[in-house]
Amino acid sequence: MRAFGADLIEFGDDFDTAREEAFRVAEAEGLFIVPPFHPELVRGVATYAFELLSDVPDLDTIYVPIGCGSGICGTILARDALGLSTKVVGVVSNAAQTAKLSAEAGRLVETNSANTFADGMAVRVPVADALAIYGPGAERIITVSDAEVAEAVRIYFHDIHNVAEGAGAAPLAGLMVERERMAGKKVGVILCGGNIDTDWFKTVLAGGVPVV
């Protein structure tokens, strides 16, 4: 970010604390805030699901990670727009279950912490507009551990030479957890990013699990 000329401010111990500070600074300085969940962001990330489902419309299930919810909401909306019956399964960290708890309760449920190296899923505070889509639209939401995510990162790198960040590897981790349930079915997993810290990646490739 600094290389592109941005003023980078690091604040707080987690995403939601930093988000609150970003909104405060934007209000105080008259800046335009780009929220973590927004209709235009959903439309943007929906393109990967639209392309996938247009090419493979007979998928039984797609596994998608959940942070603030743009990815899973875009996938659900793309599926519905194409009139398909593909099931969408959300994947969260077992250390950051706000989306799962909220969907199951039918209301917003915050958590006290979100300590996972899968930082794209490290969210404590759910987004109401996102819950309104993935709550009724997801088939189910499952949890994975950091160890399971780390194994998925290793598999991506060793088997197909792709670098996956924690959240990007979480769908594969979720599928591996449900391998028996999905046996014989045509399934897709979303690999949505490779933005993993160098030291964390080295730890994972050495067979370990990053400590947050």
Secondary structure, 3 states (H helix, E strand, C coil): CHHHCCCCCCCCCCHHHHHHHHHHHHHHHCCCCCCCCCHHHHHHHHHHHHHHHHHCCCCCEEEEECCCCHHHHHHHHHHHHCCCCCEEEEEEECCECHHHHHHHHCCCCCCCCCCCCCHHHCCCCCCHHHHHHHHHHCCEEEEECHHHHHHHHHHHHHHHCCCCCHHHHHHHHHHHHCHHHHCCCCEEECCCCCCCCHHHHHHHHCCCCCCC
